[in-house]
Amino acid sequence: MPDADKAKRDADFAELYRAHLKDVYSYAYYRVGNHHDAEDLTEQTFLQAYRHFERAQAESDGRPMRPWLIRIAHNLAANLYRDRSRKPQTPIEDSETLRTTHTTEDLVEGRDELARILEGVKELPDDRREALIMRFALGMDNREIARAMGRTDGATKVLLHRAIKQLEEIVATQSGGR
């Protein structure tokens, strides 16, 4: 019955893939900042997840698998950054503009504020940036973030608090000169 076991495992993995593809891609995009690298990182994440899926299923004990996938993406992104720091490249600005155009002042102010926030996020230390991406871009709760980052719930709560405070300070400093 090994073929039946493999077919079941493959079906379970396909379900996991469908359920979490968007989250893994979103995390990767926010982490690396461009679509091409995010697609590569997402593909690598799921390839690595597939290799270790059977063991991860057994160890999950019924807990959600999303933090495990995000942790894989996190580690792969860290490797990507480490590799690139050895071979510096010119950064490509790949920020998408809003698709609908409005002429209201509110929208312009909102874009400026968003741009300041996104620039501020780039200035945060890696762990704080990671935690904010997981929390606000993916909607992960503190427990999921803690599992994905290999931290305690309490340490994650403190990390998020400090990240938000630091981001507020960065944005306030940027806004002060305007």
Secondary structure as UniProt FT lines:
FT   HELIX           2..32
FT   HELIX           35..51
FT   HELIX           53..60
FT   TURN            61..62
FT   HELIX           66..86
FT   HELIX           105..123
FT   HELIX           126..132
FT   HELIX           133..137
FT   HELIX           142..149
FT   HELIX           153..176
//
